[in-house]
């Protein structure tokens, strides 16, 4: 059984590093070189895994846009579930449930492809 949280953390790190060419910026345009790097070494998944996970994320965006937004806020932008709940003015339990549902969706997509990721 795969640890989808860990896989999504590795994917988010990969997406923030700019390897995907898709719209997951970690920093506003023009400010990338101005901020100090927070860590010297950041684990992320390989490009093949990142692209496979991206395809699942794209399906989530198409079918469940609200869960997609929550997943990005939590994994890509490192916003806590509590802060997300405050921001959208709902119960934190609901945010937790929706993020779990999004994780389940991604896990289901990866399982349906029947491919073993390198980062597992």
Buried (B, 14 or more C-beta within 10 A) or exposed (E): EEEBBEBBBBBBBBBBEEBBEEEBBBEEEEEEEEEEEEEEEEEBBBEEBBBBBBEBBEBBBEEBEEBBBBBBBBBBBEBEBEBBBEEEEEEBEEBBEBBEBBBEBBBEBBEEEEEEBEBE
